[in-house]
Every structure is written in structure tokens, then in C-alpha cells.
Amino acid sequence: MSSSCTKPWQHILSHYHQTKRASPFLLDSAILPPTFKALSLLNHPPKHGMSLHADAIKLGLLTTSSSSPNSIITFYMKSAMPDSASKLFDEMTLRDSVSWNALIHGFLALGHHNPALEYFFQARINHDAFEPNVSTLVLLLHSCWKLQAFHRGRNIHGFLLKTGLFSDHTSIRNSLLSFYVKSRDMDSAKALFDEMPHRDVVAHSVLISGYALSGDPESAVRVFRSIGASDVDGLAMVGVLQACAAAAAAGGSVGLGRMVHSHVVRRGFEADLFVGNSVVDMYSKCRDVDSAVRAFGLMPGTNVVSWNSMLSGLVRSEMYSEALELFGSMSEVGVEGDEVTVVNLLQASKKLGMGVWCKCIHSFAIRRSFETNEFVLNSLLDAYAKCDLLGLASRLFERLDRRDVISWSTMIAGFAHCGKPDEAVAFFLDMRLANETPNSVTMLGLLEACTVSAELRLSKGVHGLAIRNGFADELAVGTALVDVYAKCGDLASSTRVFGAMPERNVMSWNAMIGGLGMNGRTREAVDVLREMEVRNVKPNGVTMLSVLSACSHGGLVEEGLSCFRRMKEDPLLQPGLEHYSCVVDMLGRAGELESAVGVIEGMPEGLEAGKAAWSALLSACRSHGDVELGQVAASRVLELEPTNSAGYLLASSMYAKGGLREEMASVRRSMRESRPRLESGCSVVHVQERAHKFYSWDGSHPHCEEIYDTVERIHDTMYRTL
């Protein structure tokens, strides 16, 4: 406040103190309201007001009218002394609407929502002439939303209709509309919107944002289109851009977002940072990274939100290396990241398996004091665990001040992901000892551990746990159960769970088809595909890959080729490299080697046969004795993956089977020189519903000596018998 503005208020305080010194009895109640207002405006300490309050009590100035105590209540509230204000209010013998408004508005301004609502409803009951002011009503509706006091919000709505305030004030109507929108009661919001005598751009913007956030983008766009072009503001633009992003995420087209973007450009909203960020975010969520980059580049100014939108878009589009490069550019221009930046970078590093980057980002988070943020901590746990840095993840977990269900579930999923199911189960037991209640994510982590261990008994135990905790009917948990039972070889339980699921999505059907295929029930897998389509569930690339794999292992070449032709004819179901590789494997197993080569040579532009396709062809050549074609396949496999032992072993086996000893020796020499990594196969034997894994020349099993002695005795017995 400027000195010219403060002088009159200083004169009032000076006049008060001069009069008090000359003769206190000359003071009257009329001087108190401006004096207390002067104290507030000049930011005097509360003790000065308390001293004046004491003077007023001694001189009996608070009983003649309500204006003096009202001014003291206002002063106490502005000084953050609500207890003193409410004590004075309770002692007042004369109260008017100003008294109630001063007290209620004061509580609301301090964020004390509950007492504000209590006093408001007391005023309605105890003071017939109570007339709340507009600002009080606006804040009360905000409090109802904050406290999720929906019934009280509706009571205020009734009060507004009864008193006529709803029709008289646009700000009250818009606040009531915002209350219903934030309460996710879009039916009431739309009914209120239709009843409003005048709808300004704020009302339209609030309704658009409500539809966007409640998952009804079509309604949001419909309201946007009903507004005249000149009536649209930045808030409405942001709301409809959010709706476009939600529509695209649900499988819609990015075209709607482009249309809204053109409105943004025509109306000149590109200079608005909030709108510009929303455009970038919309394209990012639509996975249109190129458009997001162009929109980002045209922004006149950016902030950390703009950069985070680009980072999340790159991560969402699986462009993880580009996301890490963008962070480097972000640092070069002097924009410091926040917690959202850290989480996006950890997601990219985790997907790339770059543990070093995880450590660097952790250091950055420590320097910026983000390590106390629970979201960042849980993301760090997840990244370390998924990068197989379980020691670091465990140490970070032990240092956590507070471990919630997310932290525990992250560790369980991390150990399961890294192939350590026993440790995952041990973490779950510790979680229960810590009295932490599991959620569906915990169940999914345990089920992944069951998949890794292939232990049927453990899987049934987790299934029972999911039933007892009410998670078995959840879509993700049900799908995981179908998958884990199939991988444990219990197809009857897998089918039973699938049949009992209250709802299924394409992933559920994929799990059932894949389970049937891997357990040799090939024709049933194809039948489930047909049933899936009868139930109007559209297959995706994973579905078709599962069917092709089933046909490959079951020898159903015609059915597999029919599925493959169908994919090529469907513009939304175009085959990828993995589908071509699977068809090559299917034809190779059936001995149709020329057709398999034709599939490789006939790949469309942009696709080139990789290690999987050539390895499948090499394996087929070994099985069917075509050494000439096998030599071509072997050279391609070794060229593509010179550090993998599988190609050398396949080629060596093919030459040995064909009697070409020199070629076999040459491959063996190349293998010794290149020192490829050896990938051991394993056998799984179930004893008393517990899975025991045995690797070639492995002595890690606790009973290995006993087992090998038994095998040797059996071998000797068989030899003597022969």
C-alpha cells in the first residue's frame, strides 16, 4: 500500500489514541469499525487489536450495536485468530447478517471448511433474516466439494433457489455448476446448465472440463461446438483439448484434436502458455509425437510443464532414447526438471534397462530434494528392480520412512520380474507381518512370481488369497490367473477361471488362446478366436500371434495361413515382423521350406527378416535335411547375432546330421573364437505340486548329488538289462 493510501488510516489510529489519552469516555462505538479496519490494512500485530478489544469491553462499546463486534471479528479472522473471533461471536447479544458473514467468510478464507459449513446452517436455522453475501456462498460451495459434502452442497442449491440468489448472480450459478462438476455428478451439472437463464463462457468452460475429466469426451466436444466462435476462451480450449486426448486414448482419432488445434491458431490462443501446453499434451497422449514436437517448437515460450508433456509423449510412444536426449536439451536451455520429469526419465531408463541412468536420475532427485516425494521414491524402486539392481532397490526400500502398499507391491513385482519368485513371496509375507493390506497390484506381482516358478500349489494359494480379498473378479487379476494356470499346465483351472470372469477384454481372450496353444490344444485355440469374434471382441496383433503360434506347433498350416492372409487384408491388423517369423516357423515345421523362404522374401518394405525368422528356417532345414538352404540361413543367423550360442549350436547340429564333419568343425571353431553367451535350457519336474528346475550341468539344486546318484543307478541298471 502506498504512503498516500496509508495516511488516512494512520490518521484514524492517531485520532483514536489521542482521544483515549485525553478522555476515554469520549470514545464511542462508531470509532471502532474504522479503527480495526486501519489495524488490518496497516498489518499491525494482533496484540494491538486485542488491546483495543479490551478498551471496548471496559467502556461497554460492544453492547449498543453489532457493527463494533463485527469489525473485531473481521480483524481476528484476518489475523488468523479464529478461536478469538468465534468466542466473541458466541458472546454477542446482537447479531445480524454481517456478523454471520464475517465469521463464516473468515473460516472459509483460512481454509477451515467444517466450522464454516456448521455456522452457515446454524445461521439459516437461528437467524430468519440471514442473507449470505456472494463471496461467502461461492466459498461455501467450494468447501462442499473439498469435504465431499455432496448432501450439504445440494442443500445450498435448494437455499439459492428458495431465496432467488441463483437467478440473480452469475458467479453463484457458475460456482454451483463447478461444485457438481468437481463432484463428478455430470447429470446434475447438465440439468443445472440447462436451467441457467444466462450461460457465459465460464459456464461452458466448466461443463466442457467436467465432461473431459469424467471420461465423456464426446459430450465435451458437443458442448464446445455449441459455443459461438467468438465466445470461446482459453479455459474452454484447454477443456476440449483434454477431451480430445481422452477420446484418442480410448481408441478415437487424433483428427478431432487437430480440428480444435486449428481453432486455437485462428483465435490466437497459441501465445497462451496454458493452451500451448494443452496442445502439446493432447498430441502426446494421442501418440502423435511429430505433431507434438511441431507444436512445442512453435510455442513462443515454454516452462517445465511444456517439457514434461513432451517427455511423457516420447515415453508413451516408446521413444525412450529420444526422451533421455530431450532431457539433455532441457538442461541446456536452463529449465530445471521437477518430480514429473524424474518419473518420466525413470520410466525411460527402466524400459531401456539402463541402470546407470537410474543412478544418475536418483542423484538428480537427491540434489533437488525430490527424494521425499512418494511418487518419485516408488518410481525409483520400480526402476532399480526392473533393471535387476535389486540390491539398490532393497537398500532404498529399507531407508523408507513410510512404506505403503505401492512400495511393497513394487518390490514384489521387481523380484518376480527378475526371476526370483521365492524372494517375491518372502516380501509378501513381510508385508502381511507389517499389517499392510494388499491390493490388486500386489496380487498381479505374486501371480507373476507364480508364472516364473511354475508352481501350481503356490498359484492356487494366491488365487485363494485373491478371492478372500475380493480381487478375483477384477479384470486384470482374472486375466493373470488364466495365464498363470495355463503356464503351470493346469488348463482345466485356466478354462474355469476364464469362464467365471464377469467381464473380459481382448487381453483375457489372448491369455486363453495362448494357454490353449502352449498346451497343445491347437484347434480349441482357433475355436476360441471364432467365439471371441462372435462376442464382438476385435482381435489385435497379440491375438493373431497366439493363434499363429498355436497353428505352428499343432501343424494346422491351412488355418494359420488363413489367419495370416486375413491380417494382410485388414488395414487395422497388419502383420508385424513377429507374425512373419511365426509363419516362417509354421511352414518350416511342416517341411514347406520353399514357401517359408517365399514369406521371408515377400516381406513388405520397412520390414526385414530378423534373427527369429532365420533361426526358424535354420531349425527347419536341420529337421528336414536341407543343408544347402540351411547354410544360407546359418550365415544370416550368425551375422545377426554373433554373440548368441543358439545359432552356432543349430548350425553345428545340422552339419552333424548331414554328415558334413568339416563344416561342423568349422562352426565349432568359430564358436570357440567368438565365445558367445550360453543360454542353458532347463527341464521342470513337479513333485508334490512344487516345481523343480534342472539346467544342463547345473549343481545348484539342493538335492543334486542325490538326484545324480539316482540317475546313474538307473542308467547302470538299464545298461545291464540291455
Secondary structure, 3 states (H helix, E strand, C coil): CCHHHHHHHHHHHHHHHHHHHHCHHHCCHHHHHHHHHHHHHCCCCHHHHHHHHHHHHHCCCCCCCCHHHHHHHHHHHHCCCHHHHHHHHHHCCCCCHHHHHHHHHHHHHCCCHHHHHHHHHHHHHHCCCCCCCHHHHHHHHHHHHHCCCHHHHHHHHHHHHHHCHHHHCHHHHHHHHHHHHHCCCHHHHHHHHHHCCCCCHHHHHHHHHHHHHCCCHHHHHHHHHHCCHHHCCHHHHHHHHHHHHHHHHCCCCCHHHHHHHHHHHHCCHHHCHHHHHHHHHHHHHCCCHHHHHHHHHHCCCCCHHHHHHHHHHHHHCCCHHHHHHHHHHHHHCCCCCCHHHHHHHHHHHHHHCCHHHHHHHHHHHHHCCCCCCHHHHHHHHHHHHHCCCHHHHHHHHHHCCCCCHHHHHHHHHHHHHCCCHHHHHHHHHHHHHCCCCCCHHHHHHHHHHHHHHCCHHHHHHHHHHHHHCCCCCCHHHHHHHHHHHHHCCCHHHHHHHHHHCCCCCHHHHHHHHHHHHHCCCHHHHHHHHHHHHHCCCCCCHHHHHHHHHHHHHHCCHHHHHHHHHHHHHCCCCCCCHHHHHHHHHHHHHCCCHHHHHHHHHCCCCCCCCCHHHHHHHHHHHHHHCCHHHHHHHHHHHHHHCCCEHHHHHHHHHHHHHCCCHHHHHHHHHHHHHHCCECCCCEEEEEECCEEEEEECCCCCCCCHHHHHHHHHHHHHHHHHHC
